[in-house]
């Protein structure tokens, strides 16, 4: 509790004393000094000392090191005051260097990204977003030119949104000039196929910015304690990570990790909301009764509890896969043919689903506190603003839902089949147990609907109908695998209680876990039928177009002149 209070104090200080940009010194020289509070710097020291990144790479517990790391992260996040954001990118950068970096990068950068020594520990940024497009990285304008004199790449461009601008190093995508002397000057490939991944120090050895100009700090809706800026790069010196023109593929390891961090951050936020709401319900008396004894309030909080538990199961399932991939032989069939493709498929699903539900829960939590929830002093408003960024960062719900469809299409449905096999494998042990019959049946029927919908509409002619239901399909897959995992956990909990009949806590846990799993699966097939079938049909698609643009198009085509008295105001 003492550490939690200290974290709350640091978070409050960071929110009160937000990052500032000092662009010029007293002699009118451009310095672009980023000023952050001491509390922000303190979080960096805590992260290093507690090994928040290091745990994953020390691998003291083998494949379970990631589970230990994420469990610790989940506890720290409530008092980290958004420092988990640069930590996520630092972790991702470390993994990319471990997989694709040179020995020099591993010696000089990786060792410090994963250090427990606050004096040696450094953090990494992730600079991808540009003015032409955020998720559409194929429109990246930043360019990298090889310098023979420096024996390094000179990178120039404009980064519209640089998360963790105060980082020590950063990873960024840039369009690579062909270094072949025989190639035409300025020869580059278009689209995402022309992008390479680079690692650069933000400042040089003298502490001066490495070809970076900070134009302004972003005025964001939330995450105000986190320094985010618009940057102009002019000759930033960087090193190529992995092969040229493989930037999107090489950065995928980073994205897997940051998306898992997103899921964990949302899980931690849900946990805080649920715990606060439950504790308040034990104390707040309204209309002659405690909130915890009022049926409608009870039902509301129970739904929050269900969502938190489901998100926790799904998140740690992905964490466990990440741990296996990083520690086991990647040529093992269960890793190469299951874990690696499955994690790639599930991380965008986890990110979309957890982010959307976490924000919805923040609003629900605010209502549960009534008028007090709307007061800034409770911190719920800030938490709501901060958690909202997860629905935007690294791809909106629609962008990532379409990414899920793309993976399914590119693999010829193999990714979907692997997903279905995985879910069936999770619930296989429950097939013969009578009290799981309804839940198992619901999961099987839901899987059949998902597969049928994709296979029916995965054609060029019906592609638009599949895209229209992409978000519903993504949410459906998250709901189903979470249901299977809740059932699996309940079965484990029941076995533990059976082995310890005198343990009252174990017996109570088993009862609660069974109620949660069965409640989650209850009527799931009907919910999914609406999510994917009702939203993806020809009539609805045409009706959507008519509803949104039909009247405007009709007015435009009729060419009715605008009355002069109105035209003069336009």
Long-range contacts (C-beta under 8 A, 24 or more apart in sequence): 3-79, 4-78, 4-79, 6-79, 7-76, 7-78, 7-79, 7-80, 7-81, 8-78, 8-79, 9-39, 10-39, 10-42, 10-43, 10-79, 10-81, 11-39, 11-79, 11-80, 11-81, 11-225, 13-37, 13-38, 13-39, 14-39, 14-40, 14-43, 14-81, 14-82, 14-225, 15-81, 15-224, 15-225, 15-382, 18-224, 18-225, 19-165, 19-166, 19-217, 19-225, 19-226, 19-227, 20-217, 21-214, 21-216, 21-217, 21-229, 23-214, 30-213, 32-209, 32-212, 32-213, 32-214, 34-165, 34-166, 34-214, 34-227, 34-229, 36-166, 36-227, 39-81, 40-81, 40-83, 40-166, 40-225, 43-80, 43-81, 43-83, 44-83, 44-118, 44-121, 44-123, 45-118, 46-76, 46-80, 47-76, 47-80, 47-83, 47-87, 47-121, 48-115, 48-116, 48-117, 48-118, 48-120, 48-121, 49-116, 49-118, 50-76, 51-116, 52-76, 52-87, 53-87, 53-90, 53-91, 53-94, 53-113, 53-114, 54-114, 54-115, 54-116, 56-91, 56-94, 56-114, 56-326, 57-94, 57-98, 57-114, 58-114, 59-326, 59-327, 62-323, 62-327, 63-320, 63-323, 63-324, 63-326, 63-327, 63-328, 64-320, 64-323, 65-323, 65-327, 66-319, 66-320, 66-322, 66-323, 66-326, 67-316, 67-319, 67-320, 67-323, 70-260, 70-264, 70-315, 70-316, 70-319, 73-261, 73-264, 73-268, 74-264, 74-267, 74-268, 74-271, 75-268, 77-264, 77-265, 77-268, 77-269, 78-268, 78-272, 81-225, 82-223, 82-225, 82-226, 82-386, 84-261, 84-265, 85-163, 85-164, 85-223, 85-226, 86-123, 86-124, 86-125, 86-163, 86-164, 86-166, 86-167, 86-226, 87-123, 87-261, 88-257, 88-258, 88-261, 88-262, 88-265, 89-123, 89-124, 89-125, 89-126, 89-163, 89-164, 89-167, 89-171, 89-254, 89-258, 90-122, 90-123, 90-124, 90-167, 91-257, 91-258, 91-261, 92-124, 92-126, 92-171, 92-253, 92-254, 92-255, 92-256, 92-257, 92-258, 93-124, 93-126, 93-169, 93-171, 93-199, 93-254, 94-124, 95-253, 95-254, 95-257, 95-326, 96-171, 96-197, 96-241, 96-250, 96-251, 96-253, 96-254, 97-199, 97-241, 99-253, 100-197, 100-241, 100-242, 100-250, 100-253, 101-199, 101-241, 102-239, 105-199, 105-239, 105-241, 109-169, 109-199, 112-168, 113-169, 122-167, 122-168, 122-169, 123-164, 123-166, 123-167, 123-168, 123-169, 124-164, 124-167, 124-168, 124-169, 124-170, 124-171, 125-162, 125-163, 125-164, 125-165, 125-167, 125-169, 125-170, 125-171, 125-202, 126-163, 126-164, 126-170, 126-171, 126-172, 126-254, 126-258, 127-159, 127-162, 127-163, 127-170, 127-171, 127-172, 127-231, 128-159, 128-172, 128-173, 128-251, 129-159, 129-160, 129-161, 129-162, 130-157, 130-158, 130-159, 130-160, 131-158, 131-160, 134-160, 134-161, 135-394, 135-395, 135-396, 135-399, 137-173, 137-192, 137-195, 137-248, 138-190, 138-191, 138-192, 138-195, 140-173, 140-174, 140-175, 140-195, 141-175, 142-172, 142-173, 142-174, 142-175, 142-233, 143-174, 143-175, 143-176, 143-177, 143-188, 144-174, 144-175, 144-176, 144-177, 144-196, 144-198, 144-238, 144-240, 145-177, 146-177, 146-179, 147-237, 150-237, 152-237, 152-238, 152-239, 153-198, 153-237, 153-238, 153-239, 153-240, 154-211, 154-235, 154-236, 154-237, 155-198, 155-200, 155-211, 155-233, 155-235, 155-236, 155-237, 155-238, 156-211, 156-233, 156-234, 156-235, 156-236, 157-232, 157-233, 158-230, 158-231, 158-232, 158-233, 159-230, 159-231, 159-233, 160-230, 161-218, 161-228, 161-230, 162-228, 162-229, 162-230, 162-231, 163-226, 163-228, 163-393, 164-226, 164-227, 164-228, 165-214, 165-217, 165-227, 165-228, 165-229, 165-231, 166-227, 167-202, 168-201, 168-202, 168-203, 169-199, 169-200, 169-201, 169-202, 170-199, 170-200, 170-202, 171-197, 171-198, 171-199, 171-241, 171-251, 171-254, 172-197, 172-198, 172-200, 172-238, 173-197, 173-198, 173-247, 173-248, 173-251, 174-198, 174-238, 174-247, 176-244, 176-245, 189-245, 192-247, 192-248, 193-245, 194-245, 195-245, 195-247, 195-248, 196-240, 196-241, 196-242, 196-243, 196-244, 196-245, 196-246, 196-247, 196-250, 197-240, 197-241, 197-242, 197-246, 197-247, 197-250, 197-251, 198-238, 198-239, 198-240, 198-241, 199-238, 199-239, 199-241, 200-236, 200-237, 200-238, 200-239, 201-237, 210-236, 210-237, 211-235, 211-236, 211-237, 212-236, 220-389, 221-385, 221-388, 221-389, 222-382, 222-384, 222-385, 222-386, 222-387, 222-388, 222-389, 223-385, 223-386, 223-389, 252-344, 255-347, 255-394, 256-322, 256-343, 256-344, 256-347, 257-322, 258-394, 259-347, 259-348, 259-350, 259-351, 259-394, 260-315, 260-318, 260-319, 260-322, 260-347, 260-350, 262-350, 262-351, 262-354, 262-355, 262-390, 262-393, 262-394, 263-311, 263-314, 263-315, 263-318, 263-347, 263-350, 263-351, 263-354, 264-315, 264-319, 265-387, 265-390, 266-311, 266-315, 266-354, 266-355, 266-357, 266-358, 266-387, 266-390, 267-308, 267-311, 267-312, 267-315, 267-354, 267-358, 269-358, 269-361, 269-362, 269-383, 269-387, 270-304, 270-307, 270-308, 270-311, 270-312, 270-357, 270-358, 270-361, 271-308, 271-312, 272-383, 273-304, 273-308, 273-361, 273-362, 273-364, 273-365, 273-380, 273-383, 274-301, 274-304, 274-305, 274-308, 274-361, 274-365, 276-365, 276-369, 276-380, 277-301, 277-304, 277-365, 277-368, 277-369, 278-305, 280-368, 280-369, 281-368, 291-368, 297-368, 300-364, 300-368, 301-368, 302-519, 304-361, 304-364, 304-365, 305-516, 306-516, 306-519, 306-520, 307-357, 307-361, 308-361, 309-486, 309-516, 309-520, 310-479, 310-482, 310-483, 310-485, 310-486, 310-520, 311-353, 311-354, 311-357, 311-358, 311-482, 313-482, 313-485, 313-486, 313-489, 314-350, 314-353, 314-354, 314-478, 314-481, 314-482, 314-485, 315-350, 315-354, 317-346, 317-481, 317-485, 318-343, 318-346, 318-347, 318-350, 321-346, 338-418, 338-422, 341-411, 341-414, 341-415, 341-418, 342-415, 342-418, 342-419, 342-422, 344-407, 345-404, 345-407, 345-408, 345-415, 345-418, 345-419, 346-419, 346-481, 348-395, 348-400, 348-401, 348-403, 348-404, 348-474, 349-400, 349-404, 349-474, 349-477, 349-478, 350-478, 351-390, 351-394, 351-395, 351-400, 352-395, 352-397, 352-400, 352-401, 352-404, 352-471, 352-474, 352-475, 352-478, 353-474, 353-475, 353-478, 353-479, 354-390, 355-387, 355-390, 355-391, 355-397, 356-391, 356-397, 356-475, 358-387, 358-390, 359-384, 359-387, 359-388, 359-390, 359-391, 362-387, 397-471, 397-474, 398-470, 398-471, 400-474, 401-470, 401-471, 401-473, 401-474, 402-467, 402-470, 404-470, 404-473, 404-474, 404-477, 405-466, 405-467, 405-470, 405-473, 408-454, 408-458, 409-458, 413-454, 413-455, 413-458, 416-450, 416-451, 416-454, 417-451, 419-477, 419-481, 420-447, 420-450, 420-451, 422-481, 423-447, 423-480, 423-481, 423-484, 426-481, 426-484, 426-485, 426-487, 426-488, 427-484, 427-487, 427-488, 429-488, 429-491, 430-487, 430-488, 430-491, 433-491, 435-514, 436-487, 436-491, 438-518, 438-521, 438-522, 439-483, 439-487, 439-517, 439-518, 439-521, 439-522, 440-487, 442-483, 442-521, 442-522, 442-523, 442-524, 442-525, 443-480, 443-483, 443-484, 443-487, 443-521, 443-524, 445-525, 446-476, 446-479, 446-480, 446-483, 446-524, 446-525, 446-528, 447-480, 449-476, 449-525, 449-528, 449-529, 449-532, 449-533, 450-476, 450-477, 450-480, 450-528, 450-532, 453-532, 453-533, 453-536, 457-536, 464-541, 465-536, 465-537, 465-538, 465-541, 466-536, 468-535, 468-536, 468-540, 468-541, 468-544, 469-531, 469-532, 469-533, 469-535, 469-536, 471-535, 472-530, 472-531, 472-532, 472-535, 472-536, 473-531, 473-532, 473-536, 475-531, 476-528, 476-531, 476-532, 479-524, 479-527, 479-528, 480-524, 480-528, 482-520, 483-517, 483-520, 483-521, 483-524, 486-513, 486-516, 486-517, 486-520, 486-521, 487-517, 487-521, 489-513, 489-517, 490-514, 490-516, 490-517
